[in-house]
Amino acid sequence: MSDLTPTPAVSTHENHPSQPCDADNLRNTTSFFLPPASPDTRSQSDAPVVRPLLPEGEAILQPPMDNTPNDAPVDAPHRIPNLGHALLFLAITGLFLFLTQLLILGFAHPSAIGNKASAISSIPPKLLIGTEALTYILTLAISWFIFPLLWKRPFTTGIDANPDAARRNALRLIPLGLTLSFAVQAISSVIAIPKDIPMDDFFRTPSDVWLVTLFGVLIAPLFEEILFRGFLLPAVAIAYDWLSLPRTPAARDFWNSNNKISTPAFVFSAVFTSILFALLHGQQTAFTWPVILLLFCVSLILSAVRIRLRSVLASTLIHASYNFTIFLTAFIATGGYRHLDRMNR
């Protein structure tokens, strides 16, 4: 396994009576750009720890890091989120999806609750989108309180949200999402797609399309990135490293002494989760395989950005920009969603 975390440096504080002012200025300037000292080194010095201030866009050049920040409470290192955490997140999502759909069926088709599968297809698109949006919101709300109890750290820290990296690189990430979306749409335009696909059901009325637009730009990208890049990506990588670990005492000691994730593990996890991501969205296009391949490539790019910037919100920004471009194209093509018949193939 490769060490993916930069080694902390130490700011020294030596006394030079002949040039006290210049020496102090030099030390302060130097310590401003140095990473914080490690816990063992800090015990040897009373100097304050100063975190480095990265210039605009520098984070995108940094190597991947372990999924658990080094400024976590000083205890035995542990890797999060693991597969158990990811499965718990999926279980919470499934439970809320079941309950919300059951609730919707109770109001829309009370007599059809026993035949839930066939009744769902007859639910209006507005209710289906509302059900999914409510499920996502409730899942994130519950997770916000449950997982910090398991991780002993905030939810945003555990999933590596890192809003600072997303903010610093926003001027790169948003154009990347727009360009990626235009490219995928251009390639999709020459692909033979079935005349009637499930996604068309959500583009029947202007109100349906507006609801899908808000959901697809504001809620779905955040939830999907937290699921795929926040939970599944590190969880699968951790499992990969564990399964490839030699069954020796030295290897186990190394595993228990750090929380690093190896580069091969990240590569495998990015490919595996991108397959899941593409298949999840494949149903919307009736599993048109060229489109699924495009979505797989999009997911790989999202995973690479998340790993490089150590930020789930960075990949979320690209994802939201990508979806926004799709709806913007549809908005322009249909005259502000007033002529949806123009979308018919």
Residue pairs with C-beta under 8 A, 6 or more apart in sequence:
1 241
1 254
1 260
1 261
1 262
1 265
2 260
2 262
2 263
3 260
4 63
4 64
4 65
4 66
4 260
4 261
4 262
4 263
5 65
5 66
5 70
5 260
6 35
6 62
6 63
6 65
7 35
8 35
8 36
8 37
8 38
8 41
8 70
9 34
9 35
9 37
10 34
10 37
10 38
10 41
10 45
11 27
11 30
11 31
11 34
11 37
11 45
11 47
11 50
12 27
12 45
12 47
13 27
13 45
13 47
14 23
15 23
16 23
31 47
31 50
32 50
32 52
32 53
33 52
33 53
34 50
34 52
35 51
35 52
36 49
36 50
36 51
36 71
37 45
37 47
37 49
39 74
42 49
54 168
56 168
57 168
57 169
57 172
58 168
59 165
59 168
59 169
59 309
59 310
59 311
60 169
60 172
60 308
60 309
62 308
62 309
62 310
64 261
64 263
64 266
64 307
64 308
64 310
65 310
66 79
66 258
66 259
66 260
66 261
67 79
67 80
67 81
67 160
67 234
67 237
67 238
67 259
67 261
68 77
68 78
68 79
68 80
68 158
68 259
69 153
69 157
69 160
72 152
72 153
72 157
73 152
73 153
75 152
76 256
77 256
77 257
77 258
77 259
78 259
79 234
79 238
79 259
79 261
80 150
80 151
80 158
80 234
81 89
81 147
81 151
81 158
81 159
81 230
81 231
81 234
81 235
82 234
82 235
82 238
82 239
83 235
83 236
83 238
83 239
85 147
85 150
85 151
85 231
85 235
86 231
86 232
86 235
88 146
89 139
89 143
89 147
89 227
89 231
90 227
92 139
92 142
92 143
92 146
93 135
93 136
93 139
93 227
96 134
96 135
96 138
96 139
96 142
97 131
97 132
97 135
100 131
100 134
100 135
100 138
101 116
101 120
101 131
102 113
102 116
104 123
104 127
104 128
104 130
104 131
105 112
105 113
105 116
105 119
105 120
105 123
106 113
108 119
108 123
108 124
108 127
109 119
109 122
109 123
112 118
112 119
112 122
113 119
120 128
123 131
125 201
125 202
125 204
125 208
125 211
125 212
126 207
126 208
126 211
129 202
129 208
129 211
129 212
129 215
130 211
132 215
133 215
133 219
136 219
136 220
136 222
136 223
137 219
139 223
140 222
140 223
140 226
143 155
144 155
147 155
147 158
148 154
148 155
148 158
151 157
151 158
156 163
159 226
159 230
159 231
159 312
160 230
160 234
160 306
160 310
160 311
160 312
161 230
161 311
161 312
161 313
162 309
162 310
162 311
162 312
162 313
162 314
163 311
163 313
165 309
165 310
165 311
165 313
165 314
166 173
166 309
166 311
166 313
166 314
166 316
166 317
169 309
169 314
170 317
173 305
173 314
173 317
173 318
173 321
174 317
174 318
174 321
175 321
176 301
176 305
176 318
176 321
177 317
177 318
177 319
177 320
177 321
177 322
177 324
177 325
178 321
178 322
178 324
178 325
180 298
180 301
180 318
180 322
181 321
181 322
181 323
181 324
181 325
181 326
182 325
184 294
184 298
184 322
185 325
185 326
185 329
187 290
187 294
188 290
188 291
188 294
191 288
191 290
191 291
192 288
193 285
193 286
193 288
193 291
193 345
194 286
194 288
195 345
197 284
197 285
197 286
197 288
198 283
198 284
198 285
198 286
199 284
199 285
200 343
202 208
202 209
202 212
203 209
203 212
203 330
203 340
203 343
204 340
205 340
206 337
206 338
206 340
209 330
209 334
209 337
209 340
210 337
212 327
213 327
213 331
216 323
216 326
216 327
217 320
217 323
217 324
217 327
218 320
220 323
221 316
221 319
221 320
221 322
221 323
222 316
222 320
224 277
224 319
225 302
225 306
225 312
225 313
225 315
225 316
225 319
226 312
226 316
228 273
228 276
228 277
228 299
228 302
228 303
229 273
229 302
229 303
229 306
229 312
229 315
230 312
232 269
232 273
232 276
233 266
233 269
233 270
233 273
233 303
233 306
233 307
234 261
234 269
235 269
236 265
236 268
236 269
236 272
236 273
237 261
237 262
237 265
237 266
237 268
237 269
238 261
238 265
240 262
240 264
240 265
240 268
240 269
241 255
241 261
241 262
241 265
242 255
244 264
244 265
245 251
245 252
245 255
266 307
269 303
270 300
270 303
270 304
270 307
271 300
273 299
273 303
274 296
274 297
274 299
274 300
274 303
275 296
277 295
277 296
277 299
278 292
278 293
278 295
278 296
278 299
279 292
281 292
281 295
282 288
282 291
282 292
282 295
285 291
285 292
298 322
301 318
302 315
302 318
302 319
303 315
305 311
305 314
305 315
305 318
306 312
306 314
306 315
330 337
330 343
331 337
333 342
333 343
334 340
334 342
334 343
335 342
